[in-house]
Amino acid sequence: MATSNLINCFFPNFTFIFLTSLIPIWIWWEFIYLQDEHPEPKLMLLFAIILGIVAAVFSYFSQEKIYTILGFEFNYAYYFLSALIEEFFKFILIFLFIFSVKYFDEIIDAMIYMGFAGLGFAFIETYLNVCYVLINPPQYISPFLASIAVSILRFLGANFLHMLASLLIGFGYAVTLKTRRILPFVYSFLMASFLHFLYNIFIIREDIRLLIFPILWAIYFVTLIEFKVIKIKDDRLGTYTSN
């Protein structure tokens, strides 16, 4: 999206685009927030969201550079590497800037903060998609109605995906903290990247596009179980302290 188009979109429509992008992730915010019996400071959660936005920026430029060097086309390798890069930046920023602070004092916090990073990533993607629709409106529907439709679809799709993939990684890291074994984290990271890859493939194929939604909801119920597992581990084994 050209810089001039972004500027033209940003100023007259900022409030509308911001709210259209924020409301979907706010709903998932509440879902994640309620899983934590000892809620994290809201400023730290906001910081995790900001790190997710930064991860999206890093991912974009890293993908462009890597694809230029490797000369990738839009094939399965392209979509898998895209997913891998995005999940890497979401995790590494949370690892560097949050997992080392005093507020990270329970293993369930790994899932909480990773989930919020996923929401930040989803927020900026939705913002740009809504902006694109306003700049390039469809012919037979109001641009604002089209923007709301995009927001709803991303709430059920891409936003949901980013949150779930991040929660999977957070769960693996939490188990790694408890077991002191790296394998749970590696496994969960690869599974999250593969889920992201599947979403990318399904969403561009009209014949199987709708199949991604039952897959996402199945993963959603898996994450509910993971939250329960982590809570049991916290209760039984005590909390993890990073200091």
C-alpha positions as CSV (number, residue, x, y, z in Angstrom):
1,M,0.0,0.0,0.0
2,A,1.5,3.3,-1.1
3,T,2.5,5.8,1.5
4,S,0.3,8.5,0.0
5,N,-2.7,6.2,0.1
6,L,-2.0,5.4,3.7
7,I,-1.9,9.0,4.6
8,N,-5.1,9.8,2.8
9,C,-6.8,6.9,4.5
10,F,-5.4,7.6,8.0
11,F,-6.4,11.2,8.7
12,P,-10.1,11.4,7.7
13,N,-11.0,7.9,8.9
14,F,-8.7,7.3,11.9
15,T,-11.4,6.9,14.5
16,F,-13.5,4.6,12.4
17,I,-10.6,2.4,11.4
18,F,-9.2,2.3,14.9
19,L,-12.5,1.2,16.4
20,T,-13.2,-1.3,13.7
21,S,-9.8,-2.9,14.3
22,L,-9.9,-2.6,18.1
23,I,-13.3,-4.1,18.9
24,P,-12.6,-7.6,17.5
25,I,-9.3,-7.9,19.5
26,W,-11.0,-6.5,22.6
27,I,-13.4,-9.5,22.6
28,W,-10.4,-11.9,22.5
29,W,-8.7,-9.7,25.1
30,E,-11.5,-10.5,27.5
31,F,-11.2,-14.2,26.7
32,I,-7.5,-14.4,27.5
33,Y,-7.7,-12.0,30.5
34,L,-10.3,-14.1,32.2
35,Q,-8.0,-17.2,32.1
36,D,-5.6,-15.7,34.5
37,E,-6.5,-16.1,38.2
38,H,-3.9,-13.5,39.0
39,P,-4.3,-10.9,36.3
40,E,-1.3,-9.2,34.8
41,P,-1.0,-5.3,35.0
42,K,-2.9,-3.9,32.1
43,L,0.0,-1.7,31.1
44,M,2.1,-4.9,30.6
45,L,-0.7,-6.4,28.5
46,L,-0.8,-3.2,26.4
47,F,3.0,-3.5,26.1
48,A,2.6,-7.0,24.8
49,I,0.1,-5.8,22.2
50,I,2.5,-3.1,21.1
51,L,5.2,-5.7,20.8
52,G,2.8,-7.7,18.6
53,I,2.4,-4.7,16.4
54,V,6.2,-4.3,16.2
55,A,6.5,-8.0,15.3
56,A,4.2,-7.4,12.4
57,V,6.4,-4.6,11.1
58,F,9.6,-6.7,11.5
59,S,7.9,-9.6,9.8
60,Y,6.9,-7.6,6.8
61,F,10.4,-6.2,6.1
62,S,12.1,-9.5,6.9
63,Q,9.8,-11.4,4.6
64,E,10.4,-9.0,1.7
65,K,14.2,-9.2,2.2
66,I,14.3,-13.0,2.5
67,Y,12.0,-13.5,-0.5
68,T,14.1,-11.2,-2.6
69,I,17.3,-13.1,-1.7
70,L,15.8,-16.5,-2.1
71,G,13.6,-15.7,-5.0
72,F,10.6,-17.5,-3.6
73,E,7.3,-17.7,-5.6
74,F,3.9,-17.9,-4.0
75,N,4.0,-21.6,-3.3
76,Y,3.8,-23.8,-0.2
77,A,7.3,-23.0,0.9
78,Y,6.5,-19.3,0.7
79,Y,3.5,-19.6,2.9
80,F,5.2,-21.8,5.4
81,L,8.2,-19.5,5.7
82,S,5.8,-16.6,6.1
83,A,4.1,-18.3,9.0
84,L,7.4,-19.2,10.6
85,I,8.7,-15.7,10.4
86,E,5.6,-14.1,11.9
87,E,5.5,-16.6,14.8
88,F,9.2,-16.1,15.4
89,F,9.0,-12.4,15.8
90,K,5.9,-12.6,18.0
91,F,7.8,-14.9,20.4
92,I,11.3,-13.4,20.3
93,L,10.0,-9.9,21.2
94,I,7.9,-11.2,24.1
95,F,10.9,-13.4,25.2
96,L,13.3,-10.4,25.2
97,F,11.1,-7.7,26.7
98,I,8.6,-9.4,28.9
99,F,9.8,-12.8,30.0
100,S,12.7,-11.3,31.8
101,V,10.6,-8.8,33.9
102,K,9.3,-9.2,37.5
103,Y,5.7,-9.4,36.4
104,F,6.4,-12.7,34.6
105,D,6.1,-14.8,37.8
106,E,3.7,-17.7,36.8
107,I,4.1,-20.2,34.0
108,I,0.6,-19.3,32.8
109,D,1.9,-15.8,32.1
110,A,3.7,-17.3,29.0
111,M,0.3,-18.0,27.4
112,I,-1.2,-14.7,28.5
113,Y,1.5,-12.5,27.1
114,M,1.9,-14.5,23.9
115,G,-1.8,-14.3,23.4
116,F,-1.8,-10.6,23.7
117,A,1.2,-10.3,21.3
118,G,-0.9,-12.2,18.8
119,L,-3.7,-9.7,19.3
120,G,-1.4,-6.8,18.6
121,F,-0.2,-8.5,15.4
122,A,-3.9,-9.1,14.4
123,F,-4.8,-5.5,15.2
124,I,-2.4,-3.9,12.8
125,E,-3.2,-6.3,10.0
126,T,-6.9,-5.6,10.5
127,Y,-6.2,-1.8,10.5
128,L,-4.3,-2.1,7.2
129,N,-7.0,-4.3,5.6
130,V,-9.8,-1.9,6.6
131,C,-7.7,1.0,5.3
132,Y,-7.3,-0.9,2.0
133,V,-11.0,-1.4,1.7
134,L,-11.7,2.3,2.2
135,I,-9.1,3.2,-0.4
136,N,-10.3,0.6,-2.9
137,P,-14.1,0.2,-2.1
138,P,-16.1,-2.5,-3.7
139,Q,-18.6,-1.4,-6.4
140,Y,-21.9,-2.7,-4.9
141,I,-21.6,-2.0,-1.2
142,S,-20.8,1.0,1.0
143,P,-17.1,1.2,1.9
144,F,-18.0,1.5,5.6
145,L,-20.2,-1.6,5.4
146,A,-17.4,-3.4,3.6
147,S,-15.0,-2.4,6.3
148,I,-17.2,-3.7,9.0
149,A,-17.6,-6.9,7.1
150,V,-13.8,-7.2,6.8
151,S,-13.5,-6.6,10.6
152,I,-16.0,-9.3,11.4
153,L,-14.4,-11.9,9.0
154,R,-11.0,-11.2,10.5
155,F,-12.4,-11.5,14.0
156,L,-13.5,-15.0,13.1
157,G,-10.5,-15.8,11.0
158,A,-7.1,-14.0,11.1
159,N,-7.5,-12.5,14.5
160,F,-8.6,-15.9,15.9
161,L,-5.6,-17.5,14.2
162,H,-3.0,-15.2,15.5
163,M,-4.3,-15.5,19.1
164,L,-4.5,-19.3,18.9
165,A,-1.0,-19.7,17.3
166,S,0.5,-17.5,20.0
167,L,-1.3,-19.3,22.8
168,L,0.1,-22.6,21.5
169,I,3.6,-21.2,21.5
170,G,3.0,-19.8,25.0
171,F,1.8,-23.2,26.2
172,G,4.9,-24.9,24.9
173,Y,7.2,-22.4,26.5
174,A,5.3,-22.7,29.8
175,V,5.8,-26.5,29.8
176,T,9.4,-26.0,28.9
177,L,9.8,-23.8,32.0
178,K,8.3,-26.5,34.2
179,T,10.1,-29.5,32.7
180,R,13.4,-27.7,31.8
181,R,13.2,-29.5,28.4
182,I,13.3,-27.6,25.1
183,L,11.2,-30.1,23.2
184,P,7.8,-28.9,24.3
185,F,8.6,-25.4,23.1
186,V,10.0,-26.5,19.8
187,Y,7.0,-28.8,19.2
188,S,4.5,-26.1,20.0
189,F,6.3,-23.5,17.9
190,L,6.3,-25.8,14.9
191,M,2.6,-26.7,15.4
192,A,1.7,-23.0,15.7
193,S,3.6,-22.3,12.5
194,F,2.0,-25.2,10.7
195,L,-1.5,-24.1,11.8
196,H,-0.7,-20.6,10.5
197,F,0.5,-22.2,7.3
198,L,-2.7,-24.2,6.9
199,Y,-4.7,-21.0,7.4
200,N,-2.8,-19.3,4.7
201,I,-3.3,-22.1,2.3
202,F,-7.0,-22.7,3.1
203,I,-7.9,-19.0,2.9
204,I,-6.7,-18.5,-0.6
205,R,-8.5,-21.6,-2.0
206,E,-12.2,-21.0,-2.5
207,D,-13.0,-24.7,-2.6
208,I,-11.7,-25.4,0.9
209,R,-11.8,-21.9,2.5
210,L,-14.6,-22.7,4.9
211,L,-12.9,-25.7,6.3
212,I,-10.4,-23.6,8.2
213,F,-13.1,-22.4,10.6
214,P,-13.8,-25.8,12.2
215,I,-10.1,-26.3,12.5
216,L,-9.6,-23.0,14.3
217,W,-12.5,-23.8,16.7
218,A,-11.0,-27.3,17.4
219,I,-7.7,-25.6,18.3
220,Y,-9.7,-23.1,20.4
221,F,-11.0,-26.0,22.6
222,V,-7.4,-27.4,22.7
223,T,-6.2,-24.1,24.1
224,L,-9.0,-24.2,26.8
225,I,-7.6,-27.6,27.9
226,E,-4.1,-26.2,27.8
227,F,-5.1,-23.3,30.1
228,K,-6.6,-25.9,32.5
229,V,-3.4,-28.0,32.4
230,I,-1.2,-25.0,33.1
231,K,-3.5,-23.9,36.0
232,I,-3.2,-27.4,37.5
233,K,0.6,-27.4,37.2
234,D,0.7,-24.0,38.9
235,D,-1.5,-25.2,41.7
236,R,0.4,-28.4,42.2
237,L,3.9,-27.4,41.6
238,G,3.9,-23.7,42.6
239,T,4.6,-20.8,40.4
240,Y,7.6,-20.2,38.3
241,T,9.8,-17.2,39.1
242,S,12.1,-15.9,36.4
243,N,14.3,-14.0,38.9
